Structures are given as C-alpha cells and as structure tokens.
Amino acid sequence: MGRRSGNDSMFAGAAKNFLGNVVGPLAGLISAPILAHVLGAEGRGEVAGATAPLLLFATLAAFGIPEAVTYFVARDLTHRLVILRRATIITALVGLAATGAAIALAPFLSGGSQELTSLIVMASLAILPTIFVGILRATAAGLGRWSLVASERAAGPLIRLIAIIILALLAQLDVFSATLAIAYSPVIAGLIYLALPWRSGRSEEPPPSYADVTGYSARAWLGSIAGVILMRIDQVLMVPLSSTTELGLYVVAVTVSELPLVVNTAIREVVFATDARSSSDEALTRAARVSLLVCLMMGLALGLTCYWWLPVLFGAEFGAAVPVAMILLLAVVIGIPGSVAGAGLSARGLPQLRSYSLVLACVINLVIVITTVPLIGAVGAALATLAGNLISSNFNVLQMRLRFGTPFWSFYAVRRSDVSTLAARVLRLFRRG
C-alpha cells in the first residue's frame, strides 16, 4: 500500500511539474514563428547569440547549489531556511564573478560585432537574479511544492510570449527588445516564490554546514558545467565557428526537439526529490520506462511530420532546419533512460557519477562541434548533441547497474504494465480535473 501510494505521489508530482514545464515549449512554438518572421534567420541568430551566454554562465555560476538545496531540503524540511540562506551567500559571490566574466568575454562571443557585444552585456546582467530564482525553485522542489514550481515555470514563458506579441503588434519587436524579453521574463516569474512557506519546525539534528552544502554541490557542479556545455556551448560557439544564420536554424530545431524533453524533465526532477527521501529501484526504473515511452511517441510524431509543417510555421528559409530537428529529436529520446538514472545517482548521494558521464560526453561533443560546425553548420552541432547524449545516458545506466545492482535493461525495456499503468493514471488525473 505504501509503495503504491509513493508511486501515485510521484506520478502526481510529475504531472504537476509537467503542466508547468510544457508551457515553455508551447509558448516557444508560438513565439518562435513571430521572432522568425519579424527578425529573419540572421536576426533570430543574433538574439540567440545574445542570450546563450546568459544561460551558460548562469548554470556555471550556480555551482551545483540548486541540486544541493533540493537534496538537503528533501531529506530534512525543518532546516530549509538555513540551507537557503547559506546557498544564497555562496551563489551571490560566484554569480557576481560570472557576470564579470560574461561581460569580459562579450567581444569574443559576439564575433567582433559591437551591437551584439552590447546585447550580451545587457543580457548578462540577469545572471545573478536568474541564479537566485533557481535556488528558490530548488527549495520548492525539496519541499514537494510542485504546484508552485509549475506556476513559476509556466509564468516565465507566458510573460516572454506576451511581451513578444505586444512588441510585434506595436512594431517594436527587434533584436534589442527580443533579447530583453527573453533574458528577464524568468526573473519576473521568480517573484512567485514569495509564496513559499518561510516558517519551519525544529529539529534535533544539526543543519547542513557550509562544507556539507559545498561538498555536495561541488560533486554535482562538475556535471552542471558539462551538462550546460553539452546543451548550450554549440549555440555559444555557432557564431564564431559558422554564422548567425546557421545559429538561427539551429535554435528553431532546438525549439522543436525540446517538446518531448519537457516530459522527461518533469519526471526526472520529481524522481530526484522523491528518491532522495526514499530510494526505490522499482519506482526509478518505471519512471525511466514511462518517460521513454511518452517521449518516443512524441519524437516520432514530430520527426515524421516536421518536414511539411516546420517551413510553414517558421517560414520557407527555415526549411533547412528540418534535418537538424530530426537529429535532435533522436538525441533527446536516446538520452531519456540515462537522464532518469542520473537523477537516481544524485538522489542516492553520488552526483559525481552523473558528473563523470556528462564530462565524458562533453569532451566528445566539443570535439565534434569544433570539427564539424565550420563545415556543415547546424547539422554538425546536432550530431554532436546526439553523440553526447548517447554516451552520457548509457554511462549513467551502467553506473546504476554497478553500484546498486539495477538491471541495465530495466531502464529501457518498456513493459505492458507500464502502458496500462500510465493510461490508468492519466485517466484518473483527468477525472479529478
């Protein structure tokens, strides 16, 4: 009974998290054609070039602290204020340094463009507040406040979408205003976390020390660095290695490929918090298989049809993004089981193992990006992502097998019971709604 209740709770949390996560890609599908038609491939590439360093440096400067916050809060709810305060102090120092580094590197990342340099500097000023929002989100996740997380995750893309639509209607949508909307809408959405419960009870156990927090975060941080490089360095290097036009094509393809990823992200985050409280191989592998099943169906539906709707939706000049989108969709689906396995490793106090997988994948990804992007542009970056996901995913699954005896294929082999369980819980969710 307890196991079933735990599985139901995990599914309910994942469902709430999914509702918040799905708004981002859907809003992106609405805003992306607007940006594409108004700005063109080159203008869209400039916006991506201006905001990519923000995403990169914000993740680097987070120092793995959000993962540590979720881990320690989930294990002991009574110390959340102490954990939050210590996490904020650490990231404030690192965040300021990251902002300075991003501004200093802006001339190089812009490919020598003075206009793009100014845009990168403007967007980089959002690094520190973006990190603070991430810490608050991690606190909410550790508390199991998935409705609050979903609200914040939905609010950011909606604010961005509304801003882009209004700017377009007023004929004020340009590279500058689009960059502003994309960089600062998540910060505004973070105000939702003012609704977090700030009072906490007492515990006889001492709170995690600075050494505890930084120790866990350092082991997770290496993975965070490699993970963001794996996901974003291709966009950061696209302009210096190729052109803003190729970056514009790549960004559109990424927008399409991230639709299935939203399901896995929702499940992975809930698995991390839930498994940190009480580990269960059965629940972990079932979550991986269900996520793989749903993402595979979504990937097939998008990949087999994007050749005709993508040019219509984004414009004829973005037709070249179709093969890129197909490769990225394959990369997303291949990485699903290992992503959930990585959450399991982190939840069981071994975030460094997940980090090692991402570092290995990152090295291979960087080599492929540097050697292929100058030759084949966005397609080369997509192939690099595919290779990186394949390596990191299977490494995590293998580590679960070696460390905890979890069967390798239990993360991949979808069972009939998985399909029936998924269908039953989705129906139950709709009936409650």
N, C-alpha and C positions, 0 to 999 in steps of 0.2 A: 504493500500500500504506500509505504514511504517512498519507494523508488518511483512508482507511478506518479505520485504527487510531485516529486522532484522533476521528472521529465515534463509533466504538464506545466510546471512553473517555468522551466527552461524554454518551452515552446511559447508560452505566453509572453515571456520577456523578449524572446527573439521576434515574435510577431509585432510587438510594440516598437521595438528598435527598427524593424524593417519598415514600418509605416513612416518613421522619421527619415530613414536613410533613402527611401525610394523617391522622396520629394526632390532630392538633389539632382539625380539623373533625369527625372521627368521635367524639372524646371530647366535643366540644361538642354534638353531636346527642344524646348520651346524657345529659349533664349539664343541657342546656338545658331539657328537659321536667321534670326534677326541680326545677330552680330555678323554672320557670314555675308548676308545680302547688303547690309549697310556699309561694312568695313572692307569687304572683299578678303581674299586669301592673305594678301600681304598685311592688311590692317589687323586681321584676326591673329596673324602670327606675331605682330608687334605687341598686341595685348597679352598673348601667351608668354612672350619673351619678357614682358614687364612683371608679370605675376609669378612666373615659375620660380625665380629666386626667393620670393616670399615663402612659398610652400617648402622649398628646400631648406632654407635657413631656420624657419620656424620649427621644423621637425628636428634638425640638428641641435638647435638650442634647447629643445625640450629635455634633452639629456636623459631620456628614458623615464623621467619623473612621472608622467601620467600613468604609465604602466605600474610603477611602484605604488602610486596613490591608490589605484584600483585594487591592487593586490593586498595592501595592508588594511585598507578600509574594509574590504570584503571579509577579512579574517577577524577584525575586531572593530565593530561600528562605533564603540564608545570613544575612540581616540581620533576621530576624523578631523576635529578642529586642530589638534596638534600636528597631525600629518599634513593637513592643508597649509598651515602656517609655515612649516619647515620647507615644504615643497615650493611655496611661493618665493621664499627668500632665496633658495638655491637657483630657481629659474630666472629670477629677476636679474641676478648677476650675469648669468650666462646669456640671457636674452639681450641685454644691452651690448655685450661683446659681439653677438651675432649680428645685431643691427649695424654696428660699425663695420663689420667685415663685409656685409652685403653692400653697403654704400661704397666702400673702398673698391670692391670688385665690379661695381656697376659699369665702368667704362669698358672693361674686357667683355663682360657678359652681353653688352649691347652691340658688340661687333664694331665699336667705334662710333656709333650713332649718338649724337648729342641729345636728340629728342628722346630716344629710348633710354639713355642713361638717366635722364631726369625722371622718367616714368618708373624706372626700377627703384630709384631713391625714394620716391613718393610711396610706392607700394611697400618698401622695406620698413617704413615707419610703423607698419601694422604687425611686425614680427612679435614684439613683446606682448601687446594685448591678445594676439592670437594664441600665444602660449598660455596665458592666464586662463583663457576660455577652455583650453584643453585640460588644464588641471581641474577646473570646476566640473567639466564633463566626466573626468575620471572619478571624481568624488561621487557624483551622482550614480555612476555605473557601479561603484563599490557598494553603495547603499541599496542598489537594486531599483533605483528610481528611473526606470526605463521610459516612463511616460514623459518625464522631464527631459531626458536625453533626446527622445523622439521629437519633442516640441522644439528644442533648440536646433536639432539637425534639420528640421523642416523650415524653421524660420529664416535661417541664413540664405538658402537658395530662393525662397519666396521673396525676401527683401531684395535680393540681387535681380530677380526676374522683374519685379515691379519697377525697380529703378531703371532697368534697361528699356522696358516698354514705354515708360513715361518719357525717357530721354529720346527714344526713337520717334514718338508721336510729336514731340516738340522740336524735332530736327536738331537735337543737341547731342546725339549719340556719336561720339568719335573715340579715338584711341584713348585719349585722356580720361573722359568720363566713364568709359567702359572699365578701364583699369581701376578707377576709384570705386566703382560699384562692386567689382569682383573682390578687391582687396579688403574692403571694410564692412561688407554686409555680414560676414561671420562674427565680427566683433560686436556689432549691434545686437545680433541674435543672442550673444552670450549673456546679455542682461537678464535673460530668462532664469538663470541660475540664482538670482536673488531670492527665488522661491525655495531654495534648498533649506532643509531643517538645520538650523545652526546650533540648537541645544542638543547636548548629548549626555548620556548617563555616565556613571562612574565605573571604573574597572580596577580590580586589584592588580592586574598585570601592568607593567610599565609600558608607555607608548614606544613605538619605534624611534630609535635615536637617529640623529643625522647620518651616522655611519650605516645604520640599517637601510635607511631610505636611499642613500647614495650608492650603497653596495649593490642593492637590487637593481637600481636604475642604471648603474654602470654596466651591469651584465646585459640589461635589456637595451641600453643605448647603442651598443655596437650594432645590434640588429636594426634599431631605428635608423641609424645612419645608412647602413647598407640597404635597408628597405626603401628609404626615400630616394637613394641613388638609383636603385633598381626601377623605381616608378617614375622619377622626375628628372634624372640627370640627362636623359635623352632630349627632353624639352629645353633644358637649360643650354645644352651644347648644340642644339639644332641650328641656331643662327650662325654661330662661329664656324660650324662644320659644313653647313649647307646654305639654307636661305630661309627668310621669313615665310615664303610661300609654302615650302615643304613643312614648316612648323604648323602653318595654318591647316594643311591637310591632315597632319598627324593629330592635332588637337581635336578635330572633328571625329576622326576614327576612335580616339580615346573616349570621347563622349558617348559614342555608340557602345563600345566594349564595356563600359562601366555599368551598364544596366544590369547584367547578370551578377556583377560583383557586389551589388548592393545587398543581395540576399545573403551571400557568404559573409559579408562584413557584419550584418545584423546578428547572424548565428555565432560567428567567431567571438564577438565582444561579449555576448551573454555566456558563452561557454567558458571564457576566461574567468569571469567573475564567479560563476556557479561552481566551476571545478576547483577554484581556489578555496571555496568553503568546504566542499565535499567531493573528493575525486571519484569518478565512475568511468571505467573504460567503456562500459556498455553505452552510457549516455553520450560519451565523447565520440565514439565511432558511429553511432546512429546519427548524430548531428552532422558528421562529415558526409555520410552517405546521402542523407536527405538534401543537404546543401548541394552536393554534386549532382543529384538527380534534377533538382529545380534549375540549377544554373546550366546544365547540359541542354535541357529543353528550351530555355530562353536563348542560349547561344545558337542552337540550331535554327530556331525561328528567325532570329536576327540575321545570322550569317547567310542563310539560304534566300533571303529576300532583300537584303540591303542593296543589291546591285541595281534594283529599279527604284526604290524609294529614297535612297540617300541623295542622289543627284537632284531629285525633285524637291526634296525638303530643304537641302542646303544650297542648291544652285549647281548648274552644269559644271562649273570649274572645279567642284569638289568631287566629281566622279572618280578622279584618281585616288580618292581616299578609300574606295571600296575594298581593294585587296588588302590594304593596311588594316581596315576594320576587321576583315575576316581572320587575319593572322592574330590580331589582338584578342578577338573573341576566343580563339583556340587557346591562347595563352592563359586567359582568365579561367577557363574550365579546367585546364590541366593543373592549375595551381590550387584548386579548391581543397582537396583532401589534406594536403600538406599545410595549408593555412590553418585549418582547424586543429591539426596535430600540433602545430606550433603554439597555438593558444593553450593546448593541454600541457605542453612542456613548460611554458611560462607560469601557468597556474600551479604547477607542482614544484615551483621553486627553482626551475632550471632554464631561465630565459636566455642564458648564454648559448645553449644548444641551438635554439632558434636563431640566435645572432650568427652563429657559425655558418648556418645554412645560407643565410642572406649574404654574408660576406663572400662566400664561395661563388654564389650566383652573381653577385655584384661585379666581381673581378671579370668573369666571363662576359657579362653584359657590357661592361665598359670597353673591353677589347673589341667586341662585335660592333658597338656603336661607333667607336673611333675609326674602325677599318671599313665599315660599310656605308655609314651615313654620307660621307663625301661622294660616294659612288652611286648609291641608289636612294638616297634621301630617307623619306619616312618609312619605306619598306624595310630598310636596314635596321632602323630603330625598333620596328615591330618584331623583326626576327630576333633581335637582342632580348627583348622582353620575353618572348616565347622560350628561349634557351634558359634565361634566368629563372623563370617560374618553374620550368620542368625540373631543374636541379634543386632549387630550394624546397620545393614541395616534397619530393621523394626523400630528401635528406631528413626532413622532419619526421616523416612517417617511419623511416628506418630507425631514427633515434627512439621513438616511442616503442618500437619492437625491441631494441637492445636494452633500454633502461627499465621498461615496465612490462615487457613480455606481451604487448598488444600485437595481435596478428597483423602483418603488413596489409593483407588484402581486405581486412575488416574495415579499412577506411575507403575502399574502392568498390567492393562487390555489393551493389545495391540489391536488397532482398525484397521479396514480395511483401513482407510485413512492413517494410519501410514505406512502401507505396500506400498500403491500406492505412497505416498509422497517420501518415501525412494527410491523406484525404479526410480521415475521420476528424482530425484536429482542426483542419481548415473549415470543415462544415460546422463544427462546434463553435468555432470563433465567429463565423457569420451568423449563426443562430443567436449568439449572445449579443452581437452587434445589432 
